Amino acid sequence: MMAGISATASTSVQAAVSTTDFSDLVQQVTPGVARVNVTKQISEDELVKAQTAELLRQFFGSRLRLPDRAATPAVEHAYGTAFFVTNDGYMLTNHHVVAGADNITVTLNDRTELDATLVGSDERSDVAVLKVSGNQFPALPIGDSDTIKVGEPVLAIGSPFGFDYSASAGIVSAKSRSFSRETSVPFIQTDVALNPGNSGGPLFNKRGEVVGINSRIFSGTGGYMGLSFSIPIDAAMDIYEQLKENGEVSRAYLGVYPQDIDRNLAEVYKLARPQGALLIRVSPDSPAQKAGLESGDIILKYNDRNIMRASDLLNLINRARPDDRFIAQVQRDGKQLRVSGQLGQSPSDVQAEGRDKQDNEVRVGLRLRNLTPDEQAGLATEGKTGILVTAVDPTGLAARSGIMAGDIITNLHQKPISDVTDFSSAISALPNKGVITIELLRQGIPAIIGLRIE
């Protein structure tokens, strides 16, 4: 009998989802969505050395046109999706859609094509802000991504594989999904069919409100395989406001390394169920240490928000601003206590674009940040200092020399590097031509790379 009830219930749920009619909603919101067209110039040699051409094709839906001679640049045409958030022409899309673009245009649903200016872009959250000239554009209503529920129907509109204004629907599969080394965004997981070209498009709830920006798919083939991920609109709008106002994003820093509590740890720490964020490390001289947090503490609440897993804590910190106050409910040695403190400034990324010297531009093409105190402490045991490479411009000198994101630069041209300021000073003293050495650590293994300046 129970099996019969379960089968009936399952059939009813499937019928409810499959009969959701989004036709009126699609007509209502489509004018606020636009196709993004991006043009980039990349030499064939740089493409080969970067070894990313195929990934770009899969992820962006790029069409690459190579010239006959390798010495001349290749022209890459990429596309994605964007949508209006204001009537005076501000739009949201993904960072990876417009990264490295030489020219950006947007095509509206009435076939009008407009030149777009990149206001700002944040790689860590994968959010970018565009601006087109004009007014009375159809801005889309912004919803509340915190209130969406697992199982709720959602709709995506975009340009998969270049097919304009394609709509696909599904349900919210999960919330607060985080990826390894990418804790800046608590992704919304859906089963909405997204493909290359959907990136940057809006995810709507059934009321026609934007609740997310479609960002990525989980795939082994480059195409849709049932898992899609969107940036919550609440987080995206915070990034939008900062990029619009300041041109950059300022993030908060607590200085903890949390992990989830499983069933076994819950029993060890005498918790009623697996919950909370276990602090396996607290960085020296960090806001967490100054507030009195210790390794082994379990954060159960943060600013009155329940913490069920480590990602909950990280997401709240990433949504905060430097200097924000916090109160944490902590379990330590079986006892409950409250800890209060003030967040600090997260180590920021700094673009090392280059310099002009005797009319010759040296374009290094690195994005760098200072190491956190805990990261620096790990290097100190080897008697080294350094800075972290967070991104590499495939058109810059560094890419040609094989420098990769994740490398730690410890020495530039026989000069030890302690912070980004040291690096900038060392660049200013570089010769106009020749080869210099860069010492670095890659996955803990030392290496020396020769960088040719042209």
Beta strands, then each sheet from edge to edge (+ up, - down):
strand 1: 33-43
strand 2: 63-65
strand 3: 73-84
strand 4: 90-93
strand 5: 103-107
strand 6: 113-115
strand 7: 117-122
strand 8: 127-131
strand 9: 153-158
strand 10: 166-179
strand 11: 182-190
strand 12: 202-204
strand 13: 210-217
strand 14: 228-232
strand 15: 252-253
strand 16: 256-260
strand 17: 277-282
strand 18: 298-302
strand 19: 305-306
strand 20: 325-332
strand 21: 335-342
strand 22: 344-345
strand 23: 349-357
strand 24: 360-370
strand 25: 387-392
strand 26: 408-412
strand 27: 415-416
strand 28: 434-442
strand 29: 445-453
sheet 1: 2+ 3- 1+ 5- 6+
sheet 2: 2+ 3- 4+ 8- 7+
sheet 3: 9+ 10- 11+ 14- 13+ 12- 9+
sheet 4: 15+ 22-
sheet 5: 16+ 17- 18+ 19-
sheet 6: 16+ 17- 18+ 20- 21+
sheet 7: 23+ 24- 25+ 26- 27+
sheet 8: 23+ 24- 25+ 26- 28+ 29-
end
